């Protein structure tokens, strides 16, 4: 029964991430008030299969910690954050926030969900870029968990 509950909870978070990424994208492009964007999403989207609390957290905490979040992945980019595609930027911000704060979610889940969002909403090959940036960020942010992290075995570590 616990496995069924975990899968249900994971599905709710997946949907919440999708809505949060779209809302963060909207916020980034429009500069509209986060509460107004949240209200619009809650009115327009079906949240019966989404974790509202997780959506709320991502939508409000990512912008609140934006400088810290962007600093955590900026070294792994090949261009300035503001020159990135807005979908990629929203995905990276959200995923990096999760890597930094949601230790209850395995880093592989965060990366996988981010890759899937990028496949759905981003440019054709953007998911490969997102995967690479997040994997590098996870080596530092989740060093204990990541096999190539500073706290991991480093057996497969490629030279920088």
N, C-alpha and C positions, 0 to 999 in steps of 0.2 A: 504494500500500500504506500509506503514511503517513496518508492521509486515513481509511482504514478503521480504522487503529489509533487515530487521534485520536477518531473517532466512538465506538469501543468504550470508550476511556478516559473520554470525556464521559458515556456511558451509565452507567458504573460510578460516577462521581462523582454523577450525578443520584440514583441509588439510595442512595448513601451520605448525601447531603444529606437525603433523605426519612427515613432511619432516624435520623440525627443530630437532625433537627428533632423527631421523635417522642420521642427519648431526652431531649433538652433540655426538652421540655414535661413529661415525666414527672419529671425532676429538679426543675424549677421548682415543680411542684405537690406532690410528695411529700417533697422534701428528702433523698431516699435517696442513698446513696453512689454516686458516678459509676462506680466500678469494678463495683459490683453491678449497676447499670443496664446497663453495657456487656456484662457477662457474660450477663445475661438476653437482651439483643438478639442476641448472637452465638449463643446456644443456640436461641432461638425463631424467628429470621428466617433466610431464605436469603441468605447473603452471597456466593454463587457469582457473582452479577451485581452486586456492590457493591464499592467500594474501601474495604477495611477500615481502611487507614491513614488515609484521609481522614475516615472516620467517627470514628476514635479521636481525631484531631486536633481536629475540631470539638467533639466531646463534652467533651474535657478542656480545651482552650484557651479556649473561650468563657467558661466559668465562672471560669477562672483570671484572665481579663482583663475580668471583667464590668463593673467600674466604668468602665474606659476605653472599652469597647465601647458601653455605654449612653450615656456622655457624648458619643460621636460622633454619635448620632442624636437625643438628647433635645431639642435645640433645634427639631427639625422636627415634634415631636408636638403634638397639641392637648390632651393630658392627661398626667398623670404616668405613668411607665412601669408602675408597679404597678397602675394602673387599666385597663391594656390587657387585651384578651382574651389568654389564655395562649398560644394558637396564634400570634397576631400577634407577641407578645413573643418567642417562641422563634424565629420566622422572622427578625424584625428583628435579634435578637442574633447569630444565625448569619451572616446576610448581611453585617452590618456588620463582623463579625470578618473575613470573607473579603475585603471591600473594603479593610480595613486591612492585611491581611497576605498575601493570595494574589494578588500582582500578576501571577502567571502565568495567572490566570483573568480574562478581560475583564469589566469592570464590567457590561456589557449581559447577559452570561451569568448573572452572579450575580443581577441584578434579575429576569431572565426566570424563572430557576429558582425564585426566591422568590415571584414572582407565581403561578406554577403550583402551588406547595405551598399557598399561601394559598387559591387557588381550590378545591383538593381538600379541605383540612382546616379552613379558616377560615369565618367568616361570609360570607353571600352576596356582599356588595359589598366585603369587607375587602381584596381584592386591589388595588383602586384606591388605597386608603389606603397600603398597603405600597409600591406602586409609587411614589407621590408622595414618601413619606419617604425611600426608598432613593435615588431620583433626586437629591433635594436633598443627601443625605449623600455621594453619589458626586461631586457637584460640588466638594466639598472634599477628600474622601479620594482621589479619582482625578482631580484637577484637570487633569493633563496629558492624560489620556485622554478626559475628558468634554468635549464641545464647548461646554458652557455653564459649565465650571469656571473657577476662578480662573486656570488656566494655559491655558485654551482660547481660542477666538476670541471667545466671548461675543456673537456676532452675533445670536443668537436669545434672548438673556437677557431674561427678563421682570422688571419692577420688583418689588421685594420688598414 
